[in-house]
Amino acid sequence: MQTALIFLLILSVLVLVHEIGHYVAARIFGVKAEEFGYGFPPRATGIVKVDGKWKKVSSKDRTEYKNTVWSFNWLPLGGFVRLKGEQGENENDPDSFLAKRGWQKFIILAAGVCMNLVLAAVIFTGGFLVGVPSDLQDVPQNAQVSDKYIEITYVLPDSAADQAGLQVGDTISSINGTVPTNTDETRALLQTDVEGTTYQLDIHRNGGEQTIEASSKQVNALNRPGLGVMLADVGIVRLPIHLAIAEGVAVTFGYTRLIVSGLASLVKDLVVHQQVSADVSGPVGIAILTGTIARQGTWALLHFTALLSINLAVINFLPIPALDGGRAVFVVIEGLRRKRNNPQLEGAIHQIGFIVLIVLIILVTAHDIGQYGGMIWNGFLGIVGLN
């Protein structure tokens, strides 16, 4: 239950931030926002300002008010903003979306994506201000570093470390009773020319301490025996505000490039090999992953939220009908043709795109249930008290 609530909260924040971007840009250009809702319809209740006073709006009230209706809806999965004219109506009214110039409509459509990127940058900036775990290899000169430790950043599959149970994220406290202070000392303690050399590693994992015994074996990439791990010096890094902002923006754009690259590889695999990686997750998989990450601490959850926000931005601006990117493509086409698109044809294309997206979500959700079905069932039993 707690995992579901955390997931709904994160999803609501990401979608609401996205819709706030659309709302603010629309109001800047004089487009009327008919309704801004938390959650999705049906409407539970709402309020609107009439003649300087707030008035309650019932679930059945469909009056077209002069000001924006602020509503609360029954499906708590984010929110929406309904702009005048975005469905093809009121095209001659000056406060209609359709009445605006092409570049203004493009900015309104892109504003939601921009807000999701801004949210990610704000999260990363805040993290660098208060201090976050970071690789110490390229730390800025004015950074404050504390609580240094040695972390395993990669475990070679089928290596000695993998077989012993070492995991990415484990922190090495000591090796055979010796406490290393950095990765160079750690590598020296693990250096051996004899296959089968045994090490006792005291590690820190998920708030607990444990000892793991591992025996070295041949690592072909190194052409010598070893455990098969990559290490990094990690510490809590704090930056002054100007560096925190710069680093927060840089990290956001770095992750954006990685996500775009990963998405391109996914599409390539789908087109060329007619298959999708088993690592792809939909809403169910993300919800389960949210619970796992939440148990790792506040910063891990915030970091994950920032990555989801970037993912939402990238995916939402793909040139796919029904998404902001698809709508932006039609705005560009209008500009190139210097002629208004056929609203019925455009609407039909967006509807088809929406149906295709829903089908894809259902398929990915089915994949998630097949992959995580046992975890979902155990979680349900835990909620009802049968497990």
N, C-alpha and C positions, 0 to 999 in steps of 0.2 A: 504493500500500500504506500509506504514512504517513497519507494522508487517511482511509482506512478505519479505521485504528487510532485516530486522534484522534476520529473520529465515534463509534466503539464506546465509547471511554473516556468521552466526554461523555454519551452515552446511558446508560451504566451508572451514572454518578454521579447523573444526574437521577432515574432510576428507583429506585435504591437509597435516595436521600434521601427520595423519596416513600414507599417502603415502610417506612422507619424511622419515619416519622410515624405510619403505621398501627400499627406494632409497639408504639411507646412508648405511644400512647393506649390501645391494647388492654390492655397490661400495667397501666397506671394503674387501669383499671376492672376488673381481675381476669379478663380474658379470656385463655385459654391460647393461646399461639402455638405451633402444632404444628411448624411448620417455617419457617425464614427462609433463603431461598436466594439465592446469587449466580448469575445466569444463569437460564435456563429449562430444565426437564427435557428429556431424561433426566438423572438424577442421575449425577454422576461419583463423588463420595464425600461424606462428611459426618462430623460429630462431634456427640456429645451427652454431657452430664454425667449419669452414673449413680452414685449413692451417693458423690458428691463427687469422682469421677474421670472424666476425659474418655475416651470410648469412640468408636472409629471406626465409622461407619455405612456399610455397603456400598451399592452401587447397587440391590441387590435387597431390601434390608431395609425392610420395611413395618411394623415394630413400632411400636405407639403408646406412645411414651416419656412419662414424667412431665414431663420438661423439653423445651425447644425443640431441635429438630434444626437444626444450622447446616450447610447443604449447599452444595456447589459443583457446578454443572450445566454440561452440554456446550454450551449455546447462550448465548454471552456477550453477551446483549442486555439487561442490567439485572438485575432480580431480582424476588422475590416474597415475600410473607408469607402463610402459610396459617393462618387463625384457626379455632379450634374452633367449630363450629356455623354458620359463615358459608354453608355449602351446605345448610342446613336440618336438619342432624343434631344429636343431643344437646341438644335444646331445653330439657330439664329439668335439665341439669347447671348448677350455679351458675357454672362458669367458661366457659360457652358464650356465644358472641356473641348468640345468640337469647334468652338468659335476661336480658340487660341491658335497662334502660329505654330508651325511645325516644331521649331526648336524649343518652344515653351512646353508643348506636349511631351517632347522627348525628355526634357529635364524632369517633368512631373513623374513620368514613368520610371526614370532612372533613380529618382530620389530615394526610393525604398531600399534599393541595393546599396546606395551610398551610405545610408544610415546603418545598415548592417555592418559595413566595413568600418564605419566610425565607431560603432559599439565595440567591435573587436579591438580596434586600436586603443580605445579608452580602457578596456580590461587589461591589455598588455601594459599600457602606460602606468595604470594603477599598481599593477604587480611589480614593475621595476621601481616604483616610488617606495613601496613598503618592503620590498625584498622578495625575490623569487629564486628557486633553485635554478642555477644556470651553469653551463659548461664554462670553465675558467680559462679556456684556451684563448679566446679573443675578447677579454673583458676590457671595456673602455678605461682609460687612464684614471679618470676621476671617480671610478666606482668604489663603493665600500663593500668589502667581501668579508663574510663571517661564516662560521659553522661549516668549514670545509670537510668534505668526505670523498671517498673513492667509490664510484658507481659502475656497475656492469651495464654497458650500453648495447651490447650485442652478444648473443650466444650462438656459436656455430652449430647448425643442426647435426645431430648424431656425434657430437664431440664429447670429450670427457666431461665437460661442464654440463652439457645437455643431459647426459646419462645420469649424472649425479643429482640433477634437479636444480641447478643454479638458474636464475631467471634474470631477464632484463629488469633493471630497477633495483636489484639487490645491492646493498651497501656493504663493502668489505671492511670489517672491524679489525680482524687479525688473521694472520696466516701462520699456522704451527706455533701459535703463542706470541709471534712478533707483530707489533702494531706498525704498519706502514703509514707514512704521512702524505705520500703522493703516489701517482701512478708509476713513476720511474722506480720507486722503491718496491712497489707491488710487483712489477714485472721482474725485477731482480730476484725477489723471493720465489717467484714461480718459474724462473729460468732453470731448465734442466736439459741434459742430453740423454737422459735415461728414461725410456718408456716404462710406465708403471710406477713412477715416483708418486707417493701418496701425500696429499695435503689435507690438513684440517682447517677449514675456513669458517671463522665466526662471522656471520652475516646478520644484517638488520633488514627485515622485510615486513612491510605493513604494520609497523609499530611493535614488532616482536623480534627477539633474538633467537637464532638457532645456529647449530653447527652442522656443516655439510662436509663429508669426506669425499674427495675426488682424486682419482689416479690419472696421471697424464697419459696421453696416447698420441700417436703420430698425427700431426696436422699437415696435410699435403701442401696447403698454401704457404706454410712456413718452412716446410722441408725439415721439420724437427718435431720432437714431442712437445706437447703443451696441453692446456686445458681447453683452448678454443674460445676465448672470450675477448671482447674489446672493452677497454676501461676508459674512464674520463674523470678528471678532477672536477668536482662539482662543489658549489658553495652558494650561500644565500647572497645574491647580488642586489645592492641598492644603488640607484642612480639619482643624481640631482635632477630637478624637474625638466630642464631643457634637454638633457640627455635621455631621460625617461620617455619624453614625448617622441623624440627622434627615433629611439629604439623601438617604441611601441608601434609607430607607423611602419618602420622597416620590417619588423617581424610580421605585421599584418600583410604587407605586400609580398613578403617572402612566402608565407603560407598560401596566399592567393595564387601565386605562380605554381606552387606545388599541386594545389587542388585542380587548377586548370589543366596542368600536365597529366595528372592522374585521370581526370575525366576524359581527356583526349585518348589516353591509352585504353580506357574502358570502352569507348566508342569503337576504337580500332579493333579490339578483341571481339566486340559484338558483330562488327561488319565482316571482318576477315575470317574469324574462327567460329562465328555463330555461337559464341558462348560467353557467359559472364562469370567473372571471378567469384569463387565461393565466399570471398571476404566482403562482398557487397551486402549492406544491411539496409533494411527499410525501417519503418516506424517502430516495430516491435524490437528489432535488434538494437536500435539506438536507445530505446527506453531501458532495455536490460543493461546495455553498456553504461548508461547514465548512472544506474544504481551501483555498478561496480566501481566507477570512477568516484562517485560521491563518498564511498568508504575510504578513499585514498586521501581525503582532506579537501579543504575549501579551495586551495589554489588549483588543485587538479580539476575540480569541478568547474571553476571559472575558466581555466584554460580550455577545457572541453567545450564550454559554452561559446567562447570566442571562435573556436574552430567550426562549430555548428553555424554560427552567424556568418562566417566567411563562406561556408558551403551553401547556405541559403542564398547569399548574394550571388554567387557564381551560377548556381542552378537556375535561379529566378530570372537571370538575364540571358539565358540561352535563347537563341532565335526559334523558340517553339511556340506555336499558337496557344493562347490562353495564359501564357506566362508574360511577365513584363517585357522580356526580351522579344517575344513574338509580336506584342503590340507595338514595340518600338520599331520593329522592322516595317510594319505597315505605315507608320508615321514617315519613315525614310522613303518608302515607295511613293507615298503621297507627294513628298517634296520633289522627288525626281520626276514624277509625272506632271507635277503642277496641276493636279486634278484630284478632287475628293474621291476616295475609294468607295466602292459600292458597299454601303453599310450592311445590307442583308448578306452579301457574300462574305464580307469580313467576319460578321457575327457567326455565320455558319462554320467558317474555318476554325474560329476560336472554340466553338462548341465541340467540334470533332476533336480538336487538340485536347480539350478538357477531358473528354471521354477516354481518349487514349492514355492520358496521364493517370486517370482513375484506374484503368485496367492494369497499367504498369505497377501502380501502388499495391493493388490487390495481389498481383503475381509476386512482387517482392515480399509482401507481408506473408503470403503462403510459404515462401522460401524461408522466412524468419521462423515461422511456426514449426516448420520441419526441422530447422536447425536448433531452435531453442525451446522446443515443445516441452521437454522434461523440466526445464527451469521454470517455464510459465506455470506448469501444472503444480510443481512443488510450491511455487509462490502462492498459488490460489489456495492450496491446502493449508499453508501457513496462515493466510488471512482468515479462513473460516475455522481455524483451530484444530485441523485434523492432521497436522504434521508437526 
